[in-house]
Every structure is written in C-alpha cells, then in structure tokens.
Amino acid sequence: MSIQDEVTAPPPAKLAIDRVSKSFTTARGSVHALDNVSLQVAEGEFVCLLGPSGCGKSTLLNLVAGLELPDSGTVVADGRPVRHPGRERMMMFQESALFPWLDVIGNVLFALKLKPGLKSNERQEAARYYLKLVGLEKFMEANIHELSGGMKQRVALARALAPNPRVLLMDEPFAALDAMTREQLYGDLQRIWEQRHVTILFVTHNVREAVSLGDRVVLFSPHPGRIHEEFRIDLPRPRDINSVEVAGYATRITRALKQHLQEGAPAP
Amino acid sequence: MKRFLTAFGFFALLVAAWHWACVQKFWSPVLVPSPESVGRYLWESALDGSLAEATLVTMKRLLAGYFIGIVIGLPVGLLTARFRFLRDTLGMLALGLQGLPSVCWVPLALLWFGQTEAAMLFVVVMGTVWSVVLATQTGVRNVNPIYVRAARTMGSRWLHIWIRVIMPAALPFIVSGMKQGWAFAWRSLMAAEIFVTILTGFGLGHLLHYGRELHAMEQVIGIMFILVLLGLLADKLLFSPWERWLHHRWGTDKA
C-alpha cells in the first residue's frame, strides 16, 4: 500500500467506552481515578476531554491506548476490545517523548519500522511525507536537542501519524508550549485532522483550547473521575481561539465547571 | 591540530625540565634516571622485540578479560535493574565487590587456576564486571518511563523495547560504566602482573617488576611511560568516539 492510497482511503474508526472504572493504589492509599465512565466517539470525530487535574481524563486516554486495563467495564475500538497498545491508536504526550538517541527522521522511522509489510524505501517515503506535513522537512537529520519545544511536538505528531493510525490520543500535547507556538499548532492540527479524517481524543485543562479544537467537549469532574457534562461545539472551522464565539462557549463551560466544583467539593 | 600541538609542547617541556634537572645533578642518577637512559631502554627493547611482545601479552589479557566482563556484566545489569529481588541480592553483591580492589582476588585466583592465563583473566574480569553491572543497572533505572510508553503505543514489545529503547536510552550511563570498568581492569591487571609471574607470557607488569629487581629504574620508568601511553590511546580510540557521539546526539556538550 503506497502512501497515496493511505491518504485517499482513510480507515474507519470508532470508540466505545462502556461503564469503565479504574483505581490505583499509591503510597497514600487508593485513588479512584475513573468511576463508571461511558463515552462514544464517532469515526472522524474530534473530542476534547476537559477537566481539572486528577479527574481521570489522562487515565481514560491510557485505557483507550491499551497502556492500562480497566478494573471493570470495556473499551472497544472498531468493534474489538482493547487489551494491548496498538498502532491503530497512537498517543502523544505532554513531553514529546522523542528518543534523544535518534535524529528526527530516525524517530519517525522508529514507528514505521514496527509496522509490518513496509519496504525500506516506503518507510523513508512515508517518514518524509509526514515530516513535510508538519513543516519540518528541513530538519530531518537534526538532533532532538536542537529543536524548540514546538518543533519537538511537531516531530512527535509526525511520528504518531506515520503508521497511519485510526485514532490519535493526545495527552495535553501543547500544555508546555508558549501561546504563539500553541496557536500555530492548533491550526496545523485542525488542518491535518480535516485532511486525514482521523479520530482524535484530546485531553486538556484549557477550556478555550478544548472549544477551539473539539467537535465535542466532555467535561470531567474529579474524585472520583466522572463525566459531568457534554457540550457540542457548533462552530465553523477553522476556528480562531481568540474569537468571540469561542469565548462564548468557553464562558459557559467554565461556569459549569466552577458550579460543579463548588457543589462537589470533597467533604472535609 | 592546535590542541594536539599544545599537548605535545607541554610534554616536550616536561621532558626538557627533567633533562635539565638531571644535568644539574639535582638527584643521584640511581634514584632518578635521565630521560636519555629511559629513551635508550625503550629504543633497545623496541628493537629486540621484548617491548612489543610484552605489550601484546598484556593487551591480550586485558581485552579478553574486559570483553568477558562486559558480556557478563551487561545482561546481569539489565536483570538487576528489572527485578527487585535480583537488585537486592546480586546488585548488592556487585556494589560490595565493586569497592573491592580486584587485585585482592589474586591469591584466590592463583590457588584456583595456578600460575596460568586463567588466573590473570579472572582478576581482569573481576575488575570489569561489577562496574558494568552497576552502571547498566543505574542507567536502566534512570530511563524515562515515557520512552517505554511511547514505544509501546508504536507496537514495540518485550525484547524490542529492551534492545531498541531501554539500552540506547541508558547508553550514557553504560558507556561511563564501561570506561570505569576499563580503568579498574587495567589497574588490577598491572597489579597482578607485578605481583605474580605467569610462565605462559611476560606482560608489561613483569618487565616493570624485573626493572625493580635489577634496579634498572630506566626500565621501570620506561614501562610506566608505555602504560600511560596505552591508557591515553585506549581513551582516545575506545571511548572518545562514543563520548563524542553521545554529546553530539544528546546535546550535552554545550555547557
């Protein structure tokens, strides 16, 4: 399968998270990270998981990635229960998690080498294609430490996209970047998402970020992590994070968040 | 090139000062031989082949023992890093034995293996292996877990994770451990060669020892000079390329 076929025929994807619970045992006792959470994600949908820290949204992402398994409930991707990590669900982290012992293209090739059925020249072609897609074709041979934070996340995005996943799981990928770089990446991410029709689950604690990216914003509440409320964002794309419409949605969601935090303040 | 010339000039100056001190008769020539006599010894022993032979014998022992030490130490270090039980047992043993100068093994090595190459090899392995174990263990324990998580989402599994992710990520630690192992092995081999005569081959340590017995201090200093040279050469050939690559890749050279 050539790179062109992959681009023109995007694979279908759908996630069904059904009554999932997950607890962790730490040194300070048990943490109830997720409590009876259900969520359906349509193919090609961009869903933002929003909430304060400790609300289990990252845990949910890890469960969908298959990095962890739920205590109860099921995570189903494309009709098949998730038991392991898989190439069809790629993950991006807040730190770029790029490998410092490889150069830029080596990092992208790392993902491609694990995908069976590709010849060496096909891997090279694919790696170049995705680095070009994120605008880094001039930095293929650069070392990781030579890149800025924004460039690192672009490489991480190229690496995640390279095996042509059906689902992209993003765990606060832009949280550590400065505002200007972040706004550029919002634009790039929306462009790539529209081109490739991947399904995206995007974890953030930034309300405006969630509103300007997501088709849907799922608001989580902490202790234990639950889905509190969902908001459908009916705004045309591309969206500008500084627009009045985005601000309007953001205000509503922030109000809901605050109200809930007051109601649900943990007992002393 | 400029740095090389600087170093060369420095050493030339040292030898000149030494020569001057000898001409001025600062010390008796019995205590401190002149650079000329040391040079003469080196020249003669180079011509009759005894120096090359001894160097070959010593390097063979060192490289063989060092290689065995790494082959054992690397996997053991990976295991002690992975399993807490092994870390608390084998890892603790390694920590203890690393502190033991490995020349302390010479009496036992002689008892077990006799005056053979095996005894020398054993001492060198004991000098290398614990440093490599500990460095590998520390290196692996310091690998950022996010690398492993990222690799797993890309479809990397068990052996692939260990070989392609954890080992390269731990490489800076492993290389410095290998360097330390080399230094320990080198010291323990010299001590062992000076200490014990092995009939199957006379190494540099033996030549130094004979120099002492014959009270030929020019021989002692000549051999010391060769040892220093070999140490420098090993550093420049064996480790410098690695370290340069690590600095370049990890970006640790701009401090």
Interface residues (C-beta under 8 A of the other chain):
Chain A: A65 G66 L67 P85 G86 R87 R89 M90 M91 F93 E95 A97 F99 P100 W101 L102 D103 F110 A111 L114 K115 N143 I144 H145 E146 R159 P163 L169
Chain B: N144 I146 Y147 R149 A150 A151 R152 T153 M154 G155 S156 H160 R164 V165 P168 A169 L171 H248 R249 W250 G251
